[in-house]
Amino acid sequence: MTDLDLSPRVPPPVPAGRSTQRRWLPIVVLLVVVVAGGVMVTQFLRSAVDYYCNVDEVGIKDGCEADRSIRMQGEVVEGSIQDNGDGSTDFAMAFNGVSMPVDYKGVPGGLFQECINVVVSGRVINGVFVGTQIAVKHSNEYEAKNSARVAEGEDPACSQRA
């Protein structure tokens, strides 16, 4: 009978540095993917957010820079609505004594009229707010909850009509 060798076997030596490279490669790749994904999500969210600004805050308040897409709130100035006949409407909005001309790319419908609060989405181009969407604040519930905010931005000429 032959004797069996039951002594433990020693694995062959691994060249120095090779096993550590194999461990770090997946970690580095995963880290690069996570950082790239984070940068993309951050850029998407930054460009997708429209800041809400009053007319008097445009170009002054942080987030209300004139070169970015914002939602601007104000009151439609009395006598300023002008239908251009080409599917666009010009009017002026005012808040806290500051007004801005608006070029709305469309025909506002529904409850849009002079002396009401509206929110227009768009961006300022050469001193004119170019709007792409209008929301009319017509809810009595909104006015009841935010009466101070509504009163703060009212045009005195319009408030005397009501």
C-alpha positions in Angstrom: 0.0 0.0 0.0 1.1 3.5 -0.7 1.1 6.2 1.9 -1.1 9.2 1.1 0.3 12.6 1.5 -2.2 14.5 3.7 -0.2 17.6 4.3 -1.8 20.9 3.2 -1.0 22.2 -0.1 0.4 25.7 -0.5 -1.1 27.7 -3.4 1.3 29.0 -6.0 2.6 32.5 -5.3 0.6 35.4 -6.9 2.7 38.1 -8.6 2.9 41.3 -6.5 0.2 43.9 -7.3 -1.9 41.7 -9.5 -4.7 40.7 -7.1 -5.0 44.2 -5.7 -5.6 45.6 -9.3 -8.4 43.1 -9.8 -10.1 44.3 -6.6 -9.8 48.1 -7.4 -10.9 48.0 -11.0 -14.6 47.3 -10.4 -14.7 49.8 -7.5 -13.2 52.5 -9.7 -15.6 51.7 -12.6 -18.6 51.8 -10.2 -17.4 55.1 -8.7 -17.1 56.7 -12.1 -20.6 55.5 -13.1 -22.1 56.8 -9.9 -20.4 60.2 -10.2 -21.4 60.6 -13.9 -25.0 59.6 -13.0 -25.1 62.2 -10.2 -23.8 64.9 -12.5 -26.4 64.1 -15.1 -29.3 64.1 -12.6 -28.1 67.4 -11.1 -27.9 69.1 -14.5 -31.3 67.7 -15.4 -32.9 68.9 -12.2 -31.2 72.3 -12.4 -32.5 72.9 -16.0 -36.0 71.5 -15.3 -36.8 73.7 -12.3 -38.7 76.9 -13.1 -38.3 79.4 -10.3 -41.4 81.3 -9.1 -40.7 85.0 -9.1 -42.8 88.2 -8.8 -42.3 90.8 -11.5 -40.3 93.0 -9.2 -37.9 90.1 -8.4 -36.8 89.3 -12.0 -33.1 90.1 -12.3 -32.8 90.8 -8.6 -33.6 87.8 -6.6 -31.4 84.7 -6.6 -33.0 82.1 -9.0 -34.9 84.8 -10.9 -32.1 85.7 -13.3 -33.3 87.1 -16.6 -31.5 84.5 -18.7 -33.2 81.4 -17.1 -36.6 79.9 -17.5 -38.9 81.1 -14.7 -42.6 81.4 -13.7 -43.4 85.1 -13.3 -46.4 86.3 -11.2 -48.0 89.6 -11.5 -51.2 91.5 -12.4 -52.2 92.2 -16.0 -51.9 95.9 -16.4 -55.2 97.7 -17.4 -55.3 98.7 -21.1 -52.2 96.7 -22.0 -53.6 93.6 -23.8 -53.0 93.6 -27.5 -53.8 90.8 -29.9 -51.1 90.7 -32.6 -53.2 88.7 -35.1 -50.4 86.2 -35.6 -51.4 83.9 -32.7 -49.4 85.9 -30.1 -50.6 88.4 -27.5 -48.7 91.3 -25.9 -49.5 92.7 -22.5 -47.8 94.1 -19.4 -47.6 92.6 -16.0 -47.0 94.5 -12.8 -46.2 93.7 -9.2 -45.2 96.0 -6.4 -45.0 99.0 -8.7 -42.7 97.3 -11.2 -44.0 96.3 -14.6 -42.6 94.2 -17.5 -43.8 93.8 -21.1 -44.9 90.2 -22.0 -45.0 88.6 -25.4 -47.1 85.5 -25.0 -46.7 83.0 -27.8 -50.4 82.1 -28.0 -53.9 83.4 -27.4 -54.7 83.4 -23.7 -58.2 82.0 -23.2 -60.6 81.3 -20.4 -60.5 83.8 -17.5 -57.5 85.9 -18.8 -58.3 89.6 -18.6 -57.0 92.9 -17.3 -56.5 93.5 -13.6 -56.2 89.8 -12.6 -53.2 87.9 -11.2 -51.6 85.5 -13.6 -48.5 83.3 -13.7 -46.6 83.2 -17.0 -43.9 80.6 -17.7 -41.1 81.7 -20.0 -37.8 83.7 -20.1 -36.7 87.3 -20.4 -35.2 88.2 -23.9 -34.0 91.7 -24.5 -36.1 93.1 -21.7 -39.3 91.4 -22.8 -40.7 88.4 -21.0 -41.4 85.8 -23.7 -44.1 83.6 -22.3 -45.1 80.0 -23.3 -47.8 79.2 -20.8 -50.3 81.2 -18.7 -52.1 80.2 -15.5 -54.8 82.4 -14.2 -55.2 82.7 -10.4 -58.9 82.7 -10.1 -59.6 80.7 -7.1 -61.4 82.4 -4.2 -59.7 79.9 -2.0 -56.3 81.1 -3.1 -57.2 84.7 -2.4 -58.6 83.8 1.0 -55.4 82.0 2.0 -53.0 84.6 0.4 -54.9 87.8 0.7 -51.8 89.8 1.9 -49.7 88.5 -1.1 -52.5 89.4 -3.6 -53.1 92.8 -2.1 -49.3 93.6 -2.0 -49.0 93.3 -5.8 -52.3 94.9 -6.9 -52.3 97.9 -9.2 -54.1 100.7 -7.5 -55.9 101.6 -10.7 -57.3 98.1 -11.1 -58.3 97.7 -7.4 -60.4 100.9 -7.6 -62.4 99.3 -10.5 -63.5 96.3 -8.5 
